[in-house]
Amino acid sequence: QVSLAESGGGVVQAGGSLRLSCAASGRIFTRFPMGWFRQTPGKEREFVAALRWSGRNKYYGDFAKGRFTISRDADYTMHLQMNSLQPEDTAVYYCATGDIESDESMGLWRSYDYWGQGTQVTVSS
């Protein structure tokens, strides 16, 4: 099966930037979309961004539009460039992948089968 591992989290000041990475290994399928979700205590897991490699379609949560950029390398390392970070972006960020056939399902965390352990992002004011 697919194994995922996030990296790149840390502590930044408001207005700063971070670049998260998600290394994928194992049985990888190019048709699988890959996505980012985030979670804070007391909140539902929130969709951040996702892409479908074959069609090069990219989707973003409303809060991420214009600030975050998702991409995936040829070696299936996924990245999330986060700019203009604000304290409300503080969360554990997870990467995920799975056999999701419809694009409209890509924003739903239950659609994904494989998850990383998460990386902490903390934005101070």
TIVO-2410 file (N, C-alpha, C; in nm, 3 decimals):
# residues 125
REC num residu      c1      c2      c3 atome chaine
REC   1      Q   0.083  -0.118   0.000     N      A
REC   1      Q   0.000   0.000   0.000    CA      A
REC   1      Q   0.088   0.124   0.000     C      A
REC   2      V   0.022   0.239  -0.007     N      A
REC   2      V   0.092   0.366  -0.012    CA      A
REC   2      V   0.126   0.413   0.128     C      A
REC   3      S   0.248   0.465   0.145     N      A
REC   3      S   0.290   0.526   0.270    CA      A
REC   3      S   0.318   0.674   0.245     C      A
REC   4      L   0.276   0.758   0.339     N      A
REC   4      L   0.292   0.902   0.325    CA      A
REC   4      L   0.361   0.958   0.448     C      A
REC   5      A   0.445   1.059   0.428     N      A
REC   5      A   0.516   1.122   0.538    CA      A
REC   5      A   0.528   1.272   0.513     C      A
REC   6      E   0.470   1.352   0.602     N      A
REC   6      E   0.475   1.497   0.589    CA      A
REC   6      E   0.601   1.553   0.654     C      A
REC   7      S   0.642   1.669   0.606     N      A
REC   7      S   0.752   1.742   0.666    CA      A
REC   7      S   0.737   1.890   0.631     C      A
REC   8      G   0.813   1.974   0.698     N      A
REC   8      G   0.816   2.115   0.665    CA      A
REC   8      G   0.739   2.206   0.759     C      A
REC   9      G   0.668   2.149   0.854     N      A
REC   9      G   0.597   2.231   0.950    CA      A
REC   9      G   0.692   2.302   1.044     C      A
REC  10      G   0.638   2.397   1.117     N      A
REC  10      G   0.719   2.473   1.210    CA      A
REC  10      G   0.644   2.591   1.266     C      A
REC  11      V   0.717   2.682   1.327     N      A
REC  11      V   0.661   2.802   1.387    CA      A
REC  11      V   0.704   2.923   1.306     C      A
REC  12      V   0.608   3.004   1.265     N      A
REC  12      V   0.637   3.124   1.188    CA      A
REC  12      V   0.556   3.240   1.241     C      A
REC  13      Q   0.602   3.360   1.212     N      A
REC  13      Q   0.528   3.480   1.245    CA      A
REC  13      Q   0.417   3.504   1.143     C      A
REC  14      A   0.313   3.572   1.186     N      A
REC  14      A   0.206   3.609   1.094    CA      A
REC  14      A   0.263   3.683   0.973     C      A
REC  15      G   0.215   3.646   0.856     N      A
REC  15      G   0.266   3.702   0.732    CA      A
REC  15      G   0.378   3.623   0.669     C      A
REC  16      G   0.430   3.525   0.741     N      A
REC  16      G   0.538   3.444   0.691    CA      A
REC  16      G   0.492   3.331   0.601     C      A
REC  17      S   0.587   3.247   0.561     N      A
REC  17      S   0.560   3.139   0.468    CA      A
REC  17      S   0.620   3.008   0.516     C      A
REC  18      L   0.559   2.899   0.475     N      A
REC  18      L   0.612   2.765   0.495    CA      A
REC  18      L   0.585   2.683   0.370     C      A
REC  19      R   0.670   2.585   0.347     N      A
REC  19      R   0.651   2.492   0.237    CA      A
REC  19      R   0.647   2.351   0.295     C      A
REC  20      L   0.531   2.290   0.291     N      A
REC  20      L   0.515   2.154   0.339    CA      A
REC  20      L   0.542   2.056   0.226     C      A
REC  21      S   0.592   1.939   0.262     N      A
REC  21      S   0.615   1.833   0.166    CA      A
REC  21      S   0.555   1.703   0.217     C      A
REC  22      C   0.516   1.618   0.124     N      A
REC  22      C   0.460   1.488   0.156    CA      A
REC  22      C   0.525   1.386   0.064     C      A
REC  23      A   0.608   1.301   0.121     N      A
REC  23      A   0.677   1.198   0.044    CA      A
REC  23      A   0.591   1.073   0.038     C      A
REC  24      A   0.570   1.023  -0.082     N      A
REC  24      A   0.490   0.903  -0.103    CA      A
REC  24      A   0.580   0.788  -0.144     C      A
REC  25      S   0.552   0.671  -0.091     N      A
REC  25      S   0.627   0.551  -0.126    CA      A
REC  25      S   0.533   0.431  -0.126     C      A
REC  26      G   0.581   0.321  -0.181     N      A
REC  26      G   0.501   0.201  -0.188    CA      A
REC  26      G   0.429   0.191  -0.321     C      A
REC  27      R   0.307   0.140  -0.316     N      A
REC  27      R   0.229   0.121  -0.437    CA      A
REC  27      R   0.156   0.249  -0.472     C      A
REC  28      I   0.214   0.322  -0.566     N      A
REC  28      I   0.162   0.453  -0.604    CA      A
REC  28      I   0.093   0.443  -0.739     C      A
REC  29      F  -0.024   0.503  -0.749     N      A
REC  29      F  -0.100   0.507  -0.873    CA      A
REC  29      F  -0.115   0.652  -0.917     C      A
REC  30      T  -0.077   0.679  -1.040     N      A
REC  30      T  -0.084   0.816  -1.089    CA      A
REC  30      T  -0.227   0.866  -1.100     C      A
REC  31      R  -0.324   0.778  -1.110     N      A
REC  31      R  -0.463   0.821  -1.117    CA      A
REC  31      R  -0.518   0.866  -0.982     C      A
REC  32      F  -0.447   0.834  -0.874     N      A
REC  32      F  -0.494   0.875  -0.742    CA      A
REC  32      F  -0.472   1.024  -0.722     C      A
REC  33      P  -0.573   1.096  -0.678     N      A
REC  33      P  -0.549   1.234  -0.637    CA      A
REC  33      P  -0.474   1.237  -0.505     C      A
REC  34      M  -0.413   1.350  -0.477     N      A
REC  34      M  -0.347   1.372  -0.349    CA      A
REC  34      M  -0.398   1.502  -0.291     C      A
REC  35      G  -0.410   1.506  -0.160     N      A
REC  35      G  -0.466   1.624  -0.097    CA      A
REC  35      G  -0.406   1.657   0.037     C      A
REC  36      W  -0.436   1.777   0.084     N      A
REC  36      W  -0.397   1.825   0.216    CA      A
REC  36      W  -0.521   1.860   0.296     C      A
REC  37      F  -0.520   1.820   0.422     N      A
REC  37      F  -0.623   1.857   0.518    CA      A
REC  37      F  -0.556   1.911   0.642     C      A
REC  38      R  -0.631   1.985   0.721     N      A
REC  38      R  -0.577   2.033   0.847    CA      A
REC  38      R  -0.680   2.016   0.956     C      A
REC  39      Q  -0.630   2.010   1.080     N      A
REC  39      Q  -0.719   1.987   1.192    CA      A
REC  39      Q  -0.668   2.057   1.317     C      A
REC  40      T  -0.759   2.120   1.389     N      A
REC  40      T  -0.731   2.181   1.518    CA      A
REC  40      T  -0.828   2.123   1.620     C      A
REC  41      P  -0.793   2.127   1.748     N      A
REC  41      P  -0.884   2.073   1.850    CA      A
REC  41      P  -1.021   2.138   1.845     C      A
REC  42      G  -1.124   2.057   1.850     N      A
REC  42      G  -1.260   2.108   1.851    CA      A
REC  42      G  -1.318   2.140   1.715     C      A
REC  43      K  -1.241   2.117   1.610     N      A
REC  43      K  -1.289   2.145   1.476    CA      A
REC  43      K  -1.286   2.019   1.390     C      A
REC  44      E  -1.372   2.019   1.289     N      A
REC  44      E  -1.370   1.911   1.192    CA      A
REC  44      E  -1.245   1.921   1.107     C      A
REC  45      R  -1.202   1.807   1.059     N      A
REC  45      R  -1.091   1.807   0.966    CA      A
REC  45      R  -1.130   1.887   0.842     C      A
REC  46      E  -1.044   1.979   0.803     N      A
REC  46      E  -1.078   2.079   0.703    CA      A
REC  46      E  -0.997   2.059   0.576     C      A
REC  47      F  -1.065   2.064   0.465     N      A
REC  47      F  -1.000   2.051   0.335    CA      A
REC  47      F  -0.916   2.174   0.305     C      A
REC  48      V  -0.792   2.152   0.263     N      A
REC  48      V  -0.701   2.259   0.229    CA      A
REC  48      V  -0.683   2.270   0.078     C      A
REC  49      A  -0.639   2.161   0.016     N      A
REC  49      A  -0.612   2.160  -0.127    CA      A
REC  49      A  -0.597   2.017  -0.175     C      A
REC  50      A  -0.618   1.996  -0.305     N      A
REC  50      A  -0.600   1.864  -0.364    CA      A
REC  50      A  -0.573   1.880  -0.512     C      A
REC  51      L  -0.511   1.779  -0.570     N      A
REC  51      L  -0.488   1.779  -0.713    CA      A
REC  51      L  -0.507   1.639  -0.770     C      A
REC  52      R  -0.539   1.637  -0.897     N      A
REC  52      R  -0.547   1.514  -0.972    CA      A
REC  52      R  -0.441   1.520  -1.080     C      A
REC  53      W  -0.342   1.434  -1.070     N      A
REC  53      W  -0.227   1.442  -1.157    CA      A
REC  53      W  -0.262   1.428  -1.305     C      A
REC  54      S  -0.348   1.332  -1.337     N      A
REC  54      S  -0.377   1.303  -1.477    CA      A
REC  54      S  -0.438   1.422  -1.550     C      A
REC  55      G  -0.532   1.489  -1.485     N      A
REC  55      G  -0.597   1.604  -1.546    CA      A
REC  55      G  -0.540   1.737  -1.504     C      A
REC  56      R  -0.444   1.732  -1.413     N      A
REC  56      R  -0.380   1.853  -1.360    CA      A
REC  56      R  -0.483   1.949  -1.303     C      A
REC  57      N  -0.588   1.895  -1.245     N      A
REC  57      N  -0.688   1.976  -1.179    CA      A
REC  57      N  -0.647   2.003  -1.036     C      A
REC  58      K  -0.665   2.125  -0.994     N      A
REC  58      K  -0.631   2.164  -0.858    CA      A
REC  58      K  -0.751   2.231  -0.792     C      A
REC  59      Y  -0.770   2.200  -0.665     N      A
REC  59      Y  -0.882   2.253  -0.589    CA      A
REC  59      Y  -0.832   2.305  -0.455     C      A
REC  60      Y  -0.896   2.411  -0.406     N      A
REC  60      Y  -0.855   2.473  -0.282    CA      A
REC  60      Y  -0.974   2.505  -0.194     C      A
REC  61      G  -0.954   2.491  -0.064     N      A
REC  61      G  -1.052   2.545   0.028    CA      A
REC  61      G  -1.055   2.695   0.018     C      A
REC  62      D  -1.169   2.754   0.057     N      A
REC  62      D  -1.186   2.898   0.041    CA      A
REC  62      D  -1.075   2.978   0.109     C      A
REC  63      F  -1.035   2.937   0.226     N      A
REC  63      F  -0.933   3.011   0.300    CA      A
REC  63      F  -0.797   3.002   0.235     C      A
REC  64      A  -0.777   2.901   0.149     N      A
REC  64      A  -0.646   2.877   0.089    CA      A
REC  64      A  -0.628   2.947  -0.045     C      A
REC  65      K  -0.737   2.985  -0.108     N      A
REC  65      K  -0.729   3.045  -0.241    CA      A
REC  65      K  -0.650   3.175  -0.238     C      A
REC  66      G  -0.553   3.184  -0.328     N      A
REC  66      G  -0.471   3.303  -0.337    CA      A
REC  66      G  -0.353   3.306  -0.244     C      A
REC  67      R  -0.348   3.215  -0.148     N      A
REC  67      R  -0.237   3.210  -0.053    CA      A
REC  67      R  -0.158   3.081  -0.059     C      A
REC  68      F  -0.225   2.970  -0.085     N      A
REC  68      F  -0.161   2.838  -0.085    CA      A
REC  68      F  -0.155   2.784  -0.227     C      A
REC  69      T  -0.050   2.707  -0.255     N      A
REC  69      T  -0.034   2.645  -0.385    CA      A
REC  69      T   0.005   2.499  -0.367     C      A
REC  70      I  -0.071   2.409  -0.429     N      A
REC  70      I  -0.042   2.267  -0.421    CA      A
REC  70      I   0.028   2.223  -0.549     C      A
REC  71      S   0.121   2.129  -0.536     N      A
REC  71      S   0.191   2.075  -0.651    CA      A
REC  71      S   0.240   1.935  -0.619     C      A
REC  72      R   0.277   1.861  -0.723     N      A
REC  72      R   0.330   1.726  -0.705    CA      A
REC  72      R   0.443   1.704  -0.804     C      A
REC  73      D   0.554   1.650  -0.755     N      A
REC  73      D   0.670   1.623  -0.838    CA      A
REC  73      D   0.653   1.491  -0.912     C      A
REC  74      A   0.744   1.467  -1.007     N      A
REC  74      A   0.742   1.343  -1.082    CA      A
REC  74      A   0.766   1.222  -0.994     C      A
REC  75      D   0.836   1.240  -0.883     N      A
REC  75      D   0.859   1.130  -0.789    CA      A
REC  75      D   0.747   1.116  -0.687     C      A
REC  76      Y   0.637   1.189  -0.709     N      A
REC  76      Y   0.516   1.182  -0.628    CA      A
REC  76      Y   0.531   1.244  -0.490     C      A
REC  77      T   0.631   1.330  -0.475     N      A
REC  77      T   0.637   1.414  -0.357    CA      A
REC  77      T   0.541   1.531  -0.378     C      A
REC  78      M   0.450   1.549  -0.285     N      A
REC  78      M   0.353   1.657  -0.293    CA      A
REC  78      M   0.398   1.773  -0.206     C      A
REC  79      H   0.368   1.894  -0.250     N      A
REC  79      H   0.408   2.013  -0.177    CA      A
REC  79      H   0.289   2.105  -0.156     C      A
REC  80      L   0.296   2.180  -0.050     N      A
REC  80      L   0.199   2.285  -0.024    CA      A
REC  80      L   0.275   2.410   0.016     C      A
REC  81      Q   0.279   2.506  -0.074     N      A
REC  81      Q   0.341   2.634  -0.045    CA      A
REC  81      Q   0.237   2.723   0.021     C      A
REC  82      M   0.267   2.770   0.140     N      A
REC  82      M   0.174   2.850   0.217    CA      A
REC  82      M   0.235   2.988   0.241     C      A
REC  83      N   0.170   3.090   0.189     N      A
REC  83      N   0.214   3.227   0.204    CA      A
REC  83      N   0.113   3.307   0.285     C      A
REC  84      S   0.158   3.421   0.334     N      A
REC  84      S   0.071   3.511   0.410    CA      A
REC  84      S  -0.001   3.439   0.522     C      A
REC  85      L   0.073   3.359   0.596     N      A
REC  85      L   0.013   3.279   0.702    CA      A
REC  85      L  -0.041   3.367   0.815     C      A
REC  86      Q  -0.152   3.324   0.870     N      A
REC  86      Q  -0.219   3.393   0.979    CA      A
REC  86      Q  -0.237   3.298   1.096     C      A
REC  87      P  -0.257   3.352   1.217     N      A
REC  87      P  -0.274   3.264   1.333    CA      A
REC  87      P  -0.383   3.159   1.315     C      A
REC  88      E  -0.488   3.191   1.243     N      A
REC  88      E  -0.595   3.094   1.222    CA      A
REC  88      E  -0.555   2.978   1.133     C      A
REC  89      D  -0.439   2.985   1.072     N      A
REC  89      D  -0.386   2.873   0.995    CA      A
REC  89      D  -0.317   2.770   1.083     C      A
REC  90      T  -0.302   2.799   1.210     N      A
REC  90      T  -0.239   2.706   1.301    CA      A
REC  90      T  -0.319   2.576   1.307     C      A
REC  91      A  -0.252   2.464   1.282     N      A
REC  91      A  -0.319   2.335   1.278    CA      A
REC  91      A  -0.216   2.227   1.252     C      A
REC  92      V  -0.258   2.103   1.266     N      A
REC  92      V  -0.181   1.990   1.217    CA      A
REC  92      V  -0.224   1.966   1.073     C      A
REC  93      Y  -0.129   1.962   0.984     N      A
REC  93      Y  -0.157   1.944   0.842    CA      A
REC  93      Y  -0.124   1.802   0.802     C      A
REC  94      Y  -0.219   1.738   0.734     N      A
REC  94      Y  -0.206   1.600   0.691    CA      A
REC  94      Y  -0.211   1.591   0.539     C      A
REC  95      C  -0.134   1.502   0.483     N      A
REC  95      C  -0.148   1.469   0.343    CA      A
REC  95      C  -0.218   1.335   0.330     C      A
REC  96      A  -0.283   1.316   0.216     N      A
REC  96      A  -0.364   1.196   0.196    CA      A
REC  96      A  -0.374   1.164   0.048     C      A
REC  97      T  -0.403   1.037   0.020     N      A
REC  97      T  -0.428   0.994  -0.116    CA      A
REC  97      T  -0.524   0.876  -0.114     C      A
REC  98      G  -0.578   0.842  -0.228     N      A
REC  98      G  -0.670   0.730  -0.236    CA      A
REC  98      G  -0.730   0.717  -0.374     C      A
REC  99      D  -0.802   0.609  -0.394     N      A
REC  99      D  -0.866   0.581  -0.522    CA      A
REC  99      D  -1.000   0.653  -0.526     C      A
REC 100      I  -0.998   0.778  -0.566     N      A
REC 100      I  -1.116   0.864  -0.570    CA      A
REC 100      I  -1.149   0.894  -0.714     C      A
REC 101      E  -1.263   0.847  -0.758     N      A
REC 101      E  -1.294   0.857  -0.900    CA      A
REC 101      E  -1.358   0.988  -0.941     C      A
REC 102      S  -1.425   1.057  -0.851     N      A
REC 102      S  -1.493   1.181  -0.886    CA      A
REC 102      S  -1.424   1.300  -0.821     C      A
REC 103      D  -1.410   1.406  -0.898     N      A
REC 103      D  -1.344   1.525  -0.847    CA      A
REC 103      D  -1.422   1.589  -0.733     C      A
REC 104      E  -1.553   1.579  -0.736     N      A
REC 104      E  -1.633   1.642  -0.631    CA      A
REC 104      E  -1.613   1.576  -0.496     C      A
REC 105      S  -1.556   1.456  -0.494     N      A
REC 105      S  -1.530   1.387  -0.369    CA      A
REC 105      S  -1.393   1.420  -0.311     C      A
REC 106      M  -1.312   1.491  -0.384     N      A
REC 106      M  -1.175   1.514  -0.342    CA      A
REC 106      M  -1.163   1.605  -0.220     C      A
REC 107      G  -1.266   1.682  -0.191     N      A
REC 107      G  -1.264   1.769  -0.075    CA      A
REC 107      G  -1.317   1.705   0.052     C      A
REC 108      L  -1.353   1.579   0.046     N      A
REC 108      L  -1.410   1.507   0.159    CA      A
REC 108      L  -1.305   1.414   0.218     C      A
REC 109      W  -1.272   1.432   0.345     N      A
REC 109      W  -1.164   1.352   0.403    CA      A
REC 109      W  -1.194   1.205   0.407     C      A
REC 110      R  -1.322   1.169   0.416     N      A
REC 110      R  -1.358   1.027   0.420    CA      A
REC 110      R  -1.334   0.958   0.286     C      A
REC 111      S  -1.310   1.032   0.182     N      A
REC 111      S  -1.283   0.973   0.052    CA      A
REC 111      S  -1.143   0.915   0.042     C      A
REC 112      Y  -1.055   0.955   0.131     N      A
REC 112      Y  -0.914   0.917   0.122    CA      A
REC 112      Y  -0.884   0.793   0.205     C      A
REC 113      D  -0.796   0.710   0.152     N      A
REC 113      D  -0.763   0.582   0.214    CA      A
REC 113      D  -0.631   0.583   0.289     C      A
REC 114      Y  -0.538   0.666   0.249     N      A
REC 114      Y  -0.404   0.665   0.305    CA      A
REC 114      Y  -0.369   0.803   0.358     C      A
REC 115      W  -0.312   0.805   0.477     N      A
REC 115      W  -0.282   0.930   0.546    CA      A
REC 115      W  -0.142   0.929   0.606     C      A
REC 116      G  -0.080   1.047   0.608     N      A
REC 116      G   0.043   1.064   0.682    CA      A
REC 116      G   0.015   1.090   0.828     C      A
REC 117      Q   0.120   1.109   0.905     N      A
REC 117      Q   0.107   1.131   1.049    CA      A
REC 117      Q   0.080   1.277   1.084     C      A
REC 118      G   0.099   1.367   0.991     N      A
REC 118      G   0.073   1.507   1.013    CA      A
REC 118      G   0.198   1.585   1.052     C      A
REC 119      T   0.195   1.714   1.024     N      A
REC 119      T   0.303   1.804   1.063    CA      A
REC 119      T   0.242   1.931   1.121     C      A
REC 120      Q   0.296   1.977   1.232     N      A
REC 120      Q   0.239   2.091   1.304    CA      A
REC 120      Q   0.283   2.222   1.240     C      A
REC 121      V   0.185   2.308   1.216     N      A
REC 121      V   0.209   2.445   1.170    CA      A
REC 121      V   0.155   2.539   1.276     C      A
REC 122      T   0.241   2.625   1.327     N      A
REC 122      T   0.201   2.722   1.428    CA      A
REC 122      T   0.237   2.862   1.379     C      A
REC 123      V   0.138   2.949   1.375     N      A
REC 123      V   0.157   3.086   1.329    CA      A
REC 123      V   0.130   3.179   1.447     C      A
REC 124      S   0.230   3.255   1.486     N      A
REC 124      S   0.218   3.345   1.599    CA      A
REC 124      S   0.186   3.486   1.552     C      A
REC 125      S   0.114   3.559   1.634     N      A
REC 125      S   0.076   3.696   1.600    CA      A
REC 125      S   0.175   3.796   1.656     C      A
***
